[in-house]
Amino acid sequence: MTIKRVLVSLVMAVCPLLAQQPRITVLDIEVENAVRYFADVNDPSKLALNVSPTAPNPTKAFTDSIFVGDIVAVNGKPAKGLWTSRQYVMGFSPTAAPGSAIADVTQGAIAECKYEILNADGTFIGRLMDGGLLPHAVSGGTGAFLGVGGEQASATARVVKAVRTASMSEDPASRRINGGGNVRILIRLVPLFRPEVLTAAGGPLVVHGDNFQPVTAANPARAGEILTLYASGLGPTTPAVDLGQPFPQTATLSKVNSPVEVMVNGQSAEVLYAGGYPGAVDAYQVNFRVPSGVASGTAALYLTSAWIPGSEVRIAIR
């Protein structure tokens, strides 16, 4: 076989793999009031006693520490939640100083990070876990992030204001009063589930809000009109429904916990309602208003839930 034929064979073999590369979802998590508490207290009776800021004692290898901070935004949108990171200071280095760990790599610590992400109103969205040496591997998630993989993409957290260090003799109940640092943590996720608009008769399942007739080229939507789409993969709801179970056929609607966004030709649509469809398994109804500035023609529509985007579908606009 000639070199040219070998190269062609390799390209043909690689192309399908490239086409199957996973789509990455980026979470830019903003954290405030971040404090790192060092385990420098041997007497348990002296833990968490001091109301005022208390500086830690000098640390060496094997010193345990815990970061605590408040999640305040994700991808620029207001949010709530908790970031914690348990770390063992090691000071790995090929030229380790006394009290640090000799190694062929340069790493400061071994870490285990947890993120609990809530809506701005306190509604639970999901949890993420990552850890190891930097950059951390995302080991999983729950809620809207069930089954995710990925990595904490920043080599280090992007520091806006230095994280304050403290002794574990300082009372963590005073953390917000005493203040801390501000950091932004970038996470790249490979979701197991994505929000996807359902299809029927070869087209997206999007209907007019007034008569529930399908939006088609012969029956297009109008700018400013309320439409309803049907989708899968929008995640947990309130009231909660166990995975794989149908949404109840009751007067109490199962509203989606995660922030849901609909984009039409790059413009954000007003989402009026997003919730589980009664009697269906992993099928949701989303009511939205077509942005007034959308031009006539075929428009691209994207659905996003918990900052995870789905695939593009096309709808007719007149």
N, C-alpha and C positions, 0 to 999 in steps of 0.2 A: 504494500500500500504506500502511495506517495505521501510526502509531508503535507501537500495541499489537501489530500483526501482525509488525512488524519485531523487536520485543523477543522475542516468542514464538519467532520463527525463530532468533534468536541463541542463546536459551537451549537450544533443541532441538539446535543445532549444537555448543554447548559441552559439554553434558552427556555425550555419548559420550567426548569428550576427557578430561573430568574422571575418568570411570570408568576410563580407561586410564592414569592417572598411575602412574609406577613406584613400587613399594614401597621405602622407604629402610631400609637397615641401618646402625645406628650402632655404631661401634667406639670405645670409650673406652680409649686406649692409655696405660698408665702407664710412665714412663721414669725410671730412676735413674742416678746417677753421670754426669750429662750435663755435658760440658765443651765449650767453644767454643775451638778453636785458631785463632789469627790468623796469617796468612802475613806475619810481620814479620821474616823472616830471609832475607837475600839470598844468604848463603853456604851452599850445600847441605851442606857438611861440618859445619855447626853445627846441622842439623836433628835433633830427637829425641835430644838428648844429656843433658839435665838430668833427673835422677831426681826432684828436689824440685819443688814447684809453682813455676812461673815466670810472672810477670805479663807481659802483652803490651805492646808499644810502642803509643803513640797511633796511631789509624787515621784515614784519610781515604777519600774515594770511590775505588772500584776495588780496595779491599783485599779479598782473598779470605779466607774462613774456613770451617772445617769443624766442625760439631757431631758429637759421638759420645756415644751413651748406650745403656744396657741396657734393653731391654723386659722388664718384670717381671710385667705383668698386662694382660689384655684383658677389658673389661667385668666387672672385679672378680674374674676367675678367674686363678690363677697361670699364667704363661707365661714364655718366654724369647725372646731375640732381640736385634736390633740396629737402632737408629735412627741414621741419619746425615743431615746436611743441609749441603749446600755452598751458601754464600751469598756474594754480592758486595755489600759495604757500599756504598751509594750516597747515602743520606740525601735521597731525593727530597722536595722541598718547594716550595710557591709562594714561600716566603721563605727559600730555601736560604742557609745561611752559607757563607763561603769554605771550600773543601774538600769541599762537598756538591753535589748535583745539583739544578738548577732544574727544576721540573716543575709541572703543574697538580694533581698528586696528592701526598698525603703517605704515603710508603712508605719503610721503612728499608733494604730490601735486595731483591735478586732471589734466589730460593732454588730448590734441587732437593733434595727429600727422598726417602729410601729407607727402607723398613721390611722387615726379614726377621723373620717371626713363627714361633716354634716352640712346641710343647707344653712343659710343664714338664719333661718327660723328654728334651727336645732333638730330638724328631721334627719334621721340617719340615712346616709348614702352608702357607705361601704368602708372597709378597712384594707390596708395594704401592709405587707411585711417585706422587709429587705434586710440584707446583712452580709457579713463577711469582710473581706478586704476591699478597699476602694478601687474601682466603682463597685457598689454593692449589687448583688443579684436580687431581683424581686422574686421571692420564694412563693408568693401566692396572695390571695385576697379573699374577701367575703363581700356579701351584699352585691352591689353593682359591679364589683371587681372580682367576682367569683372565678377562680381558675386562671387568673392572669399570670403571665410571665413578664420578663423584661429586666431592666436595670435602672439603678439610680445613676443617671447619666453624668452628673457633675462629678469631676474628680474630687472636688471638695464642695461643701455647701457654699453658695454665693453669699458672702457676708455683706449685709447692708449696714449693720451696726454690730460690733463685736459681741459675741455671746459672753455673758458674765459668768465667771467661775465662782463657786461657793463651796463651803464646807457642808457636810451632811448634818452638822450641828445647827445649820440655819433652817428655820421652819419654812417648808415649801408652801404653806398656806399664805405666806406673805410675798410670794413670787411676783405677782403683778404689782403690788405696792412697791417692792424694792426695785423692780424693773429688771430688764434683761436685754438680750440682743435680738436683732432682726435678721433672718436668713431667708433665702429662696432656694428651694430644693427642686431640681429637675429630674423627673422620672419618665422613662420611656417604657410604655406598656405594650405588650402583645396580648390583646383581649381574647378570651375563649369565646365570648359571645359579643355580638354587635347589634345595634339597632338597625333593622332592615324593614323597609316598606314592603308589605305583602303584595303579591301579584295575583291577578285574575284575568283569564282570557288573554294572556300574554302581555298585559300592561299593569302598571302600578294600581293598587287598590286605593284610589283617591276619588271621593265623591263630593258632589255639591251638598252644602249644608242644608239647603232649603227643601230639596226633594230626594236626596240620596241617590241621584242618578250618577253613573260614572263620568268622570272628567275624561273626555276624548277629543280627538281632533274635530269631530263633528259637533261636540257639545263642550266647548272649552270653558275654562274658568275665567273670571274677570278680576282685574286688580281691585282690591278692597273686599272681595267676596270671602265669606267664611266657607272653608272646606273641611272635610274629615278624611283623614288617612288611617289605614289599619296597618299595624306593624308588629314585629316581634322583637324580643331582646331589649326591652326598656328597663328590666331589672325589678327590684323589690317595690312593693306598694304598701300603702296604709289604707285599710287594714291589711296585714301581711297574709300571703298565701304561700303554702309550701311549694317548693320547686316541683314541677310536674303535675300539680293539681289545678283544676279549673278555677277561674275566678267565680265567686258566689253570685247567684242570681237574686240579689237582694237590693233593697233601696239604698244601702250603704255602698257607695262607689269605692273601688280600690284604686286610689290615686297613686300615681308613680312618685316615688320618693326623690329620684334624681332630677337635676335640672334638665329639662328637655328643650331642645332648640330646633326650629325648622328654618332652613335657609332656602330662599327662592331666588335664583340668579344672583347669588351673593348677598342678597338682602335678608336681614333677619325678620321673620314673620312673627306676629303676635300669637303666642300659644295660649289658647283659652282654656284648654283642658287636656290632660293626658292621664289615662287610667286603663286598668284591665277591662277587657271586653267580657261581660257576664257570660258564664258557661264555657268560655274558651280557655285553652291551655297556652300560655305564652303568646297571647294575642291581645293587642292593645288598641285603643281608639285615641287619636289625637285630633282635636279641633283647633284650627288655626286660621288666621286671616291673611289672605294674600297681600303682600306689601303694595301700597298704592302706586309706587313708582315702577313696578315691573312692566317691561315692554311687551307688546304683543309678539306671539310666536311660540316656539317651543322652549320652555324654561327648565333649567336644572334645579332639582329639589334634593336637598340633603337633610337627613334626620340625625340628630345627635342626642345622646343620653349619657349622663355622667361624664361629659366631655369626650365620649367615644363616638366617632362619626361612623355612619353607615355608608352604603353604596349610593351613588347617584342614580336617581330616576328622572324621567322627563315627563312633563305635563304640558298640555296646550293652554295658552293664555290668549285671550282676544282683547 
